[in-house]
C-alpha cells in the first residue's frame, strides 16, 4: 500500500462512522420487520384455511 492511501480517522470521524453504521443497521432491521409483518398480513387468511 502506498503511504498516501492510509488514513487515520479522528475521533469525530469514528463517531460519525459508528452513528452511520448504527443507523443503517436499524434501518435494515426495520425493513425486515416491515416485510415480515406484510407477509403475515398477506398470507394470514390462507394459513387459517389449510387442513389440519
N, C-alpha and C positions, 0 to 999 in steps of 0.2 A: 504494500500500500504506500502511496505517496504521502508525504508529510502533510500536504495541503488538503488531503481527503479526510483526515482525522479532525473531529470537532469535539471540544469539551463543552458540555452544556452547563449553563449556570443553574443555580437553584431555582430561579424563576422559570426557566425553560423546562426543568424537570417537573416542577409542579404543574405547569401548563400541559405538558405531555401526559402526566398522570390523570389530570382532570379530563382531558380529551378521551383517554382510554376508558375511564370510568363511564363517561357519557355514552360512548359507543357501545360499551357492554350493556348498560342499562337500556339503551335503545334497542339493541338486539334482543334482549330478554323480553322487553315489552312486545316486540314484533312476534316472538314465539308464542307468547301468551295470547295475543290477538288472534293468530292463526289457529291456535288450539281451541279457543272459545268459538271461533267461526266454524270450525269443523264439527264441534259438538252440536252447535245450533243447527247446522245444515243436516247432519245425519241422525239427529235425535229421533224423529218420527220413524225412520227406517229401522233403527235399533230396537224400538219398542214393538214393532210389528213382526219380529222374527219368531220362529217357532222355538219352543224351549224343549 
